[in-house]
Amino acid sequence: MKEGLTIRKSEIGDVNAIQDLNQQLFNNEISNFDDTLDGEWPANNKKYFEDAINDENGLVLVAVDGDNIIGYLIGGIKEAGDYRNIQNILEIGNTFVIEEYRRMGIGKEMVEKLLDFARLKGVGRSKVLVSSSNEAAIKFYKKMGLMEYDLVLEGDIK
């Protein structure tokens, strides 16, 4: 990782910067992968980000270069579902690193810190939802040890 970059647990004062990065994530997803997303969602859901930061079963990390937050990751421990033989699962909610900082190991380090958090909580399985056409994200998460598990099929009703 580039010298001067740090990754730390988020604080409530980081919410606006995280919202801004989430907006960039949404814009990218809408433009490239999923035009059904509500582009106004990030600006209208500040409470989601505040709740994530305050959740004892969650972890929000930020990547910082100097005084600038250049990436974030939101994850949390969720119930796996009563149809499964595991109680909880770590869900990697959303993550984003601005373009010029990608491929520097920032995303990897944030995911590794989130996995460490889950291990400390006794959780042994993780999942992430990725747009099926987002090949770069799929490749990244496969490198992190995740694999295809469920397949969701979705389409327009004609």
Residue pairs with C-beta under 8 A, 6 or more apart in sequence:
1 104
1 105
1 106
1 109
2 65
2 101
2 104
4 65
4 66
5 63
5 64
5 65
5 70
5 101
5 104
5 106
6 63
6 64
7 61
7 62
7 63
7 64
7 106
7 109
7 110
7 113
8 61
8 62
8 64
9 59
9 60
9 61
9 62
10 18
10 53
10 60
10 61
10 62
10 72
11 53
12 50
12 53
12 54
14 53
14 60
14 62
14 69
14 72
15 46
15 49
15 50
15 53
17 62
17 69
17 72
18 49
18 60
18 62
18 69
18 72
18 74
19 42
19 43
19 46
19 49
21 69
21 71
21 72
21 96
21 98
22 42
22 49
22 72
22 94
22 96
23 42
23 43
24 96
24 98
25 42
25 94
25 96
26 37
26 39
26 41
26 42
27 39
29 37
29 131
29 134
30 37
30 39
32 133
32 134
33 131
33 133
33 134
34 131
49 60
49 74
52 58
52 60
52 74
52 76
52 93
53 60
55 76
57 76
57 77
57 121
58 74
58 75
58 76
58 77
59 73
59 74
59 75
59 76
59 113
59 114
59 117
60 72
60 73
60 74
60 75
61 72
61 73
61 110
61 113
61 114
62 69
62 71
62 72
63 69
63 70
63 71
63 72
63 97
63 101
63 106
63 109
63 110
64 70
65 101
70 97
70 98
70 101
70 106
71 95
71 96
71 97
71 98
71 101
71 106
71 107
71 110
72 95
72 96
72 110
73 92
73 93
73 94
73 95
73 107
73 110
73 111
73 114
74 93
74 94
74 95
75 90
75 91
75 92
75 93
75 114
75 117
75 118
76 90
76 91
76 93
77 88
77 89
77 90
77 91
77 118
77 121
77 123
78 88
78 89
78 90
78 91
79 87
79 88
79 89
80 86
80 87
80 88
80 89
80 125
86 124
86 125
88 121
88 122
88 123
89 123
89 125
89 126
89 127
90 114
90 115
90 117
90 118
90 123
90 125
90 126
90 127
91 126
91 127
91 128
92 111
92 114
92 126
92 127
92 128
92 141
95 107
95 110
95 111
97 106
97 107
107 140
108 140
108 143
108 144
111 144
112 144
115 126
115 144
118 124
118 126
126 146
127 146
127 149
128 141
128 146
130 137
130 138
130 141
131 137
132 138
